[in-house]
Amino acid sequence: MARGSAVAWAALGPLLWGCALGLQGGMLYPQESPSRECKKLDGLWSFRADFSDNRRRGFEEQWYRRPLWESGPTVDMPVPSSFNDISQDWRLRHFVGWVWYEREVILPERWTQDLRTRVVLRIGSAHSYAIVWVNGVDTLEHEGGYLPFEADISNLVQVGPLPSRLRITIAINNTLTPTTLPPGTIQYLTDTSKYPKGYFVQNTYFDFFNYAGLQRSVLLYTTPTTYIDDITVTTSVEQDSGLVNYQISVKGSNLFELEVRLLDAENKVVANGTGTQGQLKVPGASLWWPYLMHERPAYLYSLEVQLTAQTSLGPVSDFYTLPVGIRTVAVTKSQFLINGKPFYFHGVNKHEDADIRGKGFDWPLLVKDFNLLRWLGANAFRTSHYPYAEEVLQMCDRYGIVVIDECPGVGLALPQFFNNVSLHHHMQVMEEVVRRDKNHPAVVMWSVANEPASHLESAVLPACPWLDWEGDPGRWLASVGVSASRPAQWEGCPYPDSSGDQISTHPNCGFLFCSFFFFLRWSLTVCYYSWYHDYGHLELIQLQLATQFENWYKKYQKPIIQSEYGAETIAGFHQDPPLMFTEEYQKSLLEQYHLGLDQKRRKYVVGELIWNFADFMTEQSPTRVLGNKKGIFTRQRQPKSAAFLLRERYWKIANETRYPHSVAKSQCLENSPFT
């Protein structure tokens, strides 16, 4: 969440989608099945940071060639977690450079002896650049800190009568440069009267802490040598029938057969198919609905794929099951529609952030967050400002929480951040996001960037390739299925001229995101009236918000989401009349925004996302007291006063959606198990 002025970016969901299909290999979530096994490597790893002046000692001494402890002292490091807050060594808190992880694993004998078995090493994420060795052999490299990557290591473990012990070494560099996502700069401070020789700092241009390490699970899994590599699903509705279009990629052999079954929630087969692509028709289909929009939300079918193939070593089979939600998404001039019904986003922006673990994935924390979301009556969130763990999206599918899926294009604030190298990397990251998340029914939008400085001349050209992919600059406007159901957006200037004149959009852009989001045919807006400007003057919010909405809609004729708004609040600070940083001020600010939102909510404003769900850590600065405090919950997930205000509002809106014009009080709230 940057505060500098910026202009909204826009991009085409279908074109991102089409480009993602060009990637080499799929990225199906690892699962156990009759043909597949998984071995998670979560737990304690050996760890050491390279504190040498050039941060290259590990490579110069080739630490990967022998057990890490032989190169020097190591410490225990839990995986998944960020390394920054685990140790009492102050140097690790803000360490920049290479850190080294290592783990020894004993493999099942069948993995090493059965040549019909393929063994894969998968890293859930490694922030930000990673090199992987297996038994000292350079195996895999990856750039980008929030997405999975993997390698087939069968040839390293099936090499004769060697012991089944495997040594995995991973070197990770968290340095941010002008071409990484997010970008950053390294500044050398050369005044030797103030700084030691060679002293440098990492400059970042975003408002969250740059946690790093193995922040998601590392695992080994197996498939047959001929295997189901990827599955792509799109859905639509034809009268009362649901249509599930599938496309399956197989690797390892051209001699195979595929059987496809679609099962309902009671495990009854409702449709069958064969071959690598086809369409399954489900009469009277149960649709995937968002939370609080239907009495049976988040209905999921199971797409079971069975592969049988002939190989030189004999017949093999592979099985994979993909959850499928049948739903449609459409955008009109003034509405966002899910399954043909108007959908109003009442939700939050989040961060993957918590005490001690940093951005490390944690199941108890995730379940707690979802219980709080449901208690709050929230039906949506944005993955600000990077793709979240795959398990988060799986929970959204299961609970009906709608997702705006954002890439790490945040902090794009300087001219040197816009060049051909950074553009190529940005496109690659978006391809990886779409490849990983394309089948989640909860994902209704791709977010290409957050508040980029697109007013810069150098930032104009990078937008063009997104819009011209496949030579079809308007294709998304008429596409069906995933292409049409997951618009793309980017977030832009938090403080636009209320006339909208600071926004420059490509003619094919379908929505705004100046502090708004830009979607296929709608916009998300970010603004912090009475906080970053006119601070303390709550009486101005309604006027300024109304002026912004009216001018934006008049100019762009697109539905609007208020994608960010809020106020810094120190839990336990109180003052009446309200003053900034108190709980009373946060409540009063929200109340003024809600009055302004309600004036346009039944016209063309289609959503509101509070900033932020919970307090989160940032870099140290005189304006941040142990992080960003705009959360309605503390970092420990305890509610501030504003949480109760927002809960009352969200349940009221949900009640109006479910029981229009007939219910005076919130039946949803009264009947909710989360009261």
VOZA-661915 format. One record per residue (C-alpha): residue in one letter; x, y, z negated. Coordinates in pm, whole numbers, plus 50000, padded with zeros to 5 digits. Example, Ala and Ser with C-alpha at 12.3 -4.5 7.8 and 13.67 -1.06 7.14 Angstrom:
VOZA-661915
a512304955049220/s513674989449286/
***
This chain:
VOZA-661915
m500005000050000/a502135028850126/r501185064750062/g502805080850364/s500715092150656/a500305066350930/v498105057651219/a496145026051268/w497364998051483/a495014974951666/a495344941151829/l493304914551994/g492394883351803/p491864861752111/l495204871652257/l496964863751933/w495104831051944/g496134823452298/c499754831652223/a499744809451914/l498794779952128/g502114784552308/l504184776551998/q506144744151998/g504424720151761/g501524723051523/m501524731751155/l498864709151006/y498734709550628/p500444678150492/q498024652450356/e497994616150254/s496024592050469/p496214555050562/s499124564550792/r500744593450602/e502514597850271/c503644628950084/k506364633749825/k506334667949657/l509664681549540/d508224706549292/g510094708848964/l513614718448863/w516214725549130/s519874734649083/f520374771449157/r523124796849185/a523384831849328/d526364842549534/f527604872849341/s530714877349557/d531224912149701/n530324901550054/r527734875649942/r529434850950178/r531434829649939/g528974800849967/f529564798650342/e533294804550320/e533624776050069/q530914754950237/w528844748549925/y526444727150130/r529074700150194/r529064686749838/p526804688149533/l526194724249437/w527454719949080/e530904711849216/s531164747149358/g530624763749021/p528084768548743/t524414762848831/v521194768948640/d517814751848646/m515294769648865/p511614759348883/v510104754749229/p507764770049322/s508614803549164/s510384836049235/f513874835349088/n513814871748975/d512024869148639/i513074834148529/s516564840848399/q517864863648124/d520654873748364/w519814910048449/r521734907048775/l519114883348919/r516224907448861/h517284929749151/f519694906149327/v520114911449702/g521904885449910/w522264847649932/v520994823949666/w521414786049682/y518994758549583/e519684721249573/r517724689749488/e518554652849516/v515734629449614/i515404591749621/l513354580149919/p511124549349932/e512914521250113/r510244518550381/w510894554950478/t514514546750557/q514034512250708/d510834513850914/l511784529551246/r508104534851325/t508004560551044/r508804596951097/v510124616450794/v509544654250780/l510944680350541/r508574709750493/i509244742250307/g506074761350214/s507944794450223/a511414808350157/h511774845850132/s513174858650354/y515764840350569/a516564803850504/i519124778050618/v518534741550525/w521064713150506/v520274676450450/n523224656350321/g525454684850437/v524054685450792/d522684718550921/t519044709650983/l516804739951000/e516714778050995/h513744801350958/e513134838750941/g510134851950753/g509254848050389/y505574838450372/l504984809950616/p505854772850625/f508534756750839/e509624720950880/a511984696751053/d511944659951148/i514844644750947/s514274608451046/n517664606251220/l519344617250895/v517664591850669/q517324561750902/v521014556550976/g521774521350863/p522584506950523/l523184540150351/p521714546850006/s518244562350010/r519414592549810/l518924625649989/r520584658849903/i518664689550018/t520454723150010/i518674755750092/a520384789650118/i518014819450109/n518774855850183/n516254881550059/t517874911650231/l515384933550414/t516594950650732/p514954972550998/t513964941051191/t512574919450908/l508954918250795/p508554936450573/p511444958950680/g513954976950461/t517364993150464/i520624987950274/q522125020150141/y525775021650035/l526445047749766/t529965060149825/d530465086949559/t533085068849349/s532575093449064/k529105078449019/y529195043749172/p531745015449186/k533325007149520/g530994987949750/y527874996349547/f524654993449745/v520904992749690/q518024977649884/n515515004149991/t511964992650048/y509005011850187/f506104993250032/d504564993449686/f505124958449551/f508164940449413/n510314921449662/y510154887949484/a512164860349650/g513114823649641/l511274790949703/q507884805149613/r505764776549747/s506084738849743/v508814719249915/l507844684150020/l508644654050231/y505934636950429/t505684609050683/t503774602351002/p504044574451258/t506494581251542/t503464587351764/y501334611351570/i498604637651564/d500604669851594/d497904696551600/i494144701251595/t492334732551709/v488664737451629/t486204764551735/t482544765051646/s479344780751772/v475594776951727/e473064768751997/q469494771951869/d469444749051562/s472464728451668/g476044734251564/l478754729851827/v482254719151727/n484824721952004/y488074703751935/q491444701252102/i494044676251978/s497764675052051/v499614641952027/k503374637252027/g505574606752061/s503834588052343/n501534592652638/l499884558852582/f497294564752313/e493594566152236/l491794590952013/e488544586051825/v486884616051659/r484134615551399/l482404644451227/l481124636350877/d478784657250665/a479254664850295/e477654631150207/n480184613050430/k477554604350690/v478684604451053/v476784631451243/a478724631851573/n481354611651760/g483844618952032/t486894605552212/g489924619852385/t492124650252330/q489314675352373/g485584676352359/q482464690752204/l480494676051914/k476844685851884/v475244685851539/p471434689451545/g470124708251244/a473644717151137/s474354731050791/l476244763350850/w479204777250657/w477884807350469/p479764831750246/y479344830949870/l476044846449755/m474704848450110/h472954814550103/e471694789749846/r474254764549975/p477374784450067/a480654771450209/y479264739550362/l482124719050504/y482114689850743/s485084666350783/l486604660551126/e488254626351116/v490744619351391/q492114584151448/l494994577851686/t496054543751815/a499124541152036/q501514516552190/t505224522052128/s508374502652209/l508294490151849/g504674479351865/p501254494851798/v500884523951554/s497924543051411/d497604577851267/f494754593751072/y494104630150991/t491054647250838/l490354684350892/p487684703750699/v485374722150941/g482914749950873/i480384757251146/r479804794651165/t479784824051403/v481044859651368/a479954889551573/v480344927351554/t477864953251674/k478054991051679/s477014992551315/q477074957251171/f479294927551097/l477364895351149/i478024860451015/n475714834151164/g473684862451312/k472954878550973/p474394911750852/f477324906350618/y478514932750372/f482054928950238/h482034935049862/g485384923649742/v488984931449653/n492514934849775/k494914911049603/h498564902549557/e500284869649487/d501764882149162/a501914871948797/d504124872648491/i507314851648499/r506434832148815/g506404863449035/k504954852349369/g505414815649288/f502344794549364/d500514782849053/w497294762049049/p496024773748707/l496454810048812/l494704803849143/v491694787248982/k491494815148725/d491504841349002/f488684823749186/n486644821148868/l487114858548821/l486144865649182/r482934845749142/w482204861848805/l482714895548970/g480324887149253/a483034893149512/n482554876649850/a485774887050028/f489384897449994/r492304908350206/t495644889950177/s497494922450122/h500214924650241/y501344890450369/p499894855850436/y499024838150112/a499674801650031/e497684776450234/e495974764249918/v494474798949869/l492704797050206/q491544761650130/m489894774949814/c488264802650016/d486834776750255/r485484756849959/y483964786249773/g482784808050061/i485144837150004/v485664856150330/v489274864550418/i491034892150609/d494314874150687/e497224898650692/c500774894350819/p503754910150635/g503754940550863/v503904964850572/g506334993450511/l506755001550881/a507615037250791/l510785047150981/p511525051051354/q514285024551338/f511674998851232/f510125000251580/n512294983551843/n512294953552073/v513904930651815/s511404939451543/l508544936951793/h509624901951895/h509814891151533/h506454907151455/m504844888051741/q506494855751630/v505164860151277/m501654866951404/e501864835551616/e502854815551309/v500014830651105/v497424821551366/r498894786851421/r498704779451047/d495324795150966/k493304792351288/n490934765251160/h489844781250833/p486174791750849/a486824816950571/v489194836850792/v487144861950991/m489874886551083/w493594889051156/s495394919251012/v498394928851223/a499924955350995/n499304977150692/e499585014950727/p502325015950992/a503735049651094/s502135046351434/h502135084051478/l505835080251563/e506645080251933/s508645048251896/a505615030951744/v503335035952043/l504935011352282/p505024981052049/a501234981452038/c500954975452413/p502114939052435/w499524928652178/l496824943352397/d498084929852726/w498904893752641/e497814869252911/g497124898653141/d493634901653000/p493424933752797/g489704930952724/r489224893552688/w488414893752318/l485404916052373/a483474887552531/s485164856752387/v483374829852191/g484584806951913/v487754814351717/s488794841451959/a485604860651907/s485084850351548/r488384863051413/p488934898951523/a492324914551475/q493024946651285/w495694968051138/e495564992850860/g496625028450915/c496905062250760/p495675064850405/y495075102050434/p493805109350783/d492505142250895/s488795138950820/s488125146451184/g489885114351281/d492285132951507/q495375116851355/i494365082951484/s495455073051832/t493945040651948/h494395019352254/p491215020252467/n490744983152396/c490894987452020/g487604976151874/f487764991651530/l489625016251310/f492005011551026/c493345044250915/s493375037550563/f490685020450758/f491114986550909/f490864982951284/f488844953051390/l487464941151716/r484594965151696/w484844981251360/s487184999751127/l488484996750774/t489465028250596/v491825034950306/c491645066750104/y492485077849753/y490425109249700/s490925124549354/w494055103849302/y496905111249545/h495425144849636/d492905167249462/y493825145949165/g491565149848868/h488735164749074/l486175136849076/e483465160949188/l485015162149539/i484855125149620/q481335122749759/l481775152749992/q485175141850119/l484085105850166/a480935115750354/t482925139350580/q485415111850655/f482745086050734/e480695109250953/n483625121851156/w485105087251203/y481835071851311/k480985100751541/k484315097451716/y484725059551733/q481215045151699/k482465014951508/p481324999951179/i483555009650886/i484954991050586/q486355010950296/s489374988350267/e491145005649978/y490185029649703/g491005031249336/a492875047549049/e495845039048830/t494645027948487/i496565018448175/a494484992947984/g493535007147645/f493985043747743/h490775063047672/q489745099147707/d486375116447733/p485855137247943/p487805113648173/l491455120548247/m493735102948492/f495205069348390/t492385062448142/e489765035348178/e487065062248179/y488665079348479/q488845047048678/k485155040148607/s484095075548696/l486115075149018/l484505042249123/e481045055649042/q481605085649270/y482855063549553/h479865040449512/l477445069549544/g479185079749866/l479275044149998/d475585039149927/q474715068850146/k476195050950449/r475905014550345/r472685008250535/k473905027450840/y477415018350954/v479545011650646/v479794973750626/g482084968050332/e484204979550039/l487374963949897/i488704977749570/w492434983649525/n493304962449337/f492084929749189/a494834929248923/d497824949848819/f501024938848994/m504764944548975/t506554970749185/e510054984549208/q510965007148918/s510215044048966/p509115073948756/t505565069748894/r505185032748807/v504845020548448/l505744983448469/g504174981548812/n501034993148989/k498134996448745/k495225000848986/g493874966348904/i490414961848756/f492064933048571/t495424934648397/r498324914048528/q497314888448264/r493784887348418/q491994905448136/p489204929448243/k489374966948220/s486134986448181/a485864990948559/a485594953248609/f482184953048439/l481034982848646/l482124965948967/r480514933148864/e477154949948811/r477424966349153/y478494935349344/w475764913549198/k473214940549275/i474364942049637/a474324904049658/n470784903649520/e469644928849781/t471154907350054/r469504875249938/y466144889549832/p465534920850042/h462834945749938/s461234923049677/v463314919849364/a463734948249119/k466514933248913/s469474911248981/q468214875448986/c471614865049117/l473274878648808/e470724863948568/n470944829248723/s474684829348773/p476804803748585/f479424831348562/t477414854248329/
***
